[in-house]
Amino acid sequence: MAAAYGWADYTPDMSEPEIQSRLLALNLERSSDQR
């Protein structure tokens, strides 16, 4: 799943807050691209 998001630096040791922060940033970026 991390590869689908382009996260080449993903490791299973990543914290949940870091993953959530990355997902939020990605969603915000994608939503602004559609405008």
C-alpha positions as CSV (number, residue, x, y, z in Angstrom):
1,M,0.0,0.0,0.0
2,A,2.9,2.4,0.8
3,A,4.2,1.9,-2.7
4,A,0.8,3.0,-4.2
5,Y,1.3,6.3,-2.3
6,G,4.8,6.7,-3.5
7,W,6.4,6.3,-0.1
8,A,9.7,4.7,-0.9
9,D,10.9,5.4,2.6
10,Y,8.1,3.6,4.4
11,T,9.0,1.2,7.1
12,P,6.8,-0.9,9.4
13,D,8.3,1.1,12.3
14,M,6.6,4.3,11.2
15,S,4.3,5.7,13.9
16,E,0.6,5.9,13.3
17,P,0.6,9.8,13.7
18,E,3.3,10.1,11.1
19,I,1.3,7.9,8.6
20,Q,-1.8,9.9,9.3
21,S,0.0,13.2,8.8
22,R,1.4,11.9,5.4
23,L,-2.1,10.7,4.4
24,L,-3.6,14.1,5.3
25,A,-0.9,16.0,3.3
26,L,-1.4,13.7,0.3
27,N,-5.2,14.1,0.4
28,L,-4.9,17.9,0.7
29,E,-2.5,18.0,-2.2
30,R,-4.7,15.9,-4.4
31,S,-7.8,17.9,-3.5
32,S,-6.1,21.2,-4.4
33,D,-4.9,19.7,-7.8
34,Q,-8.6,19.1,-8.8
35,R,-9.5,22.8,-8.5
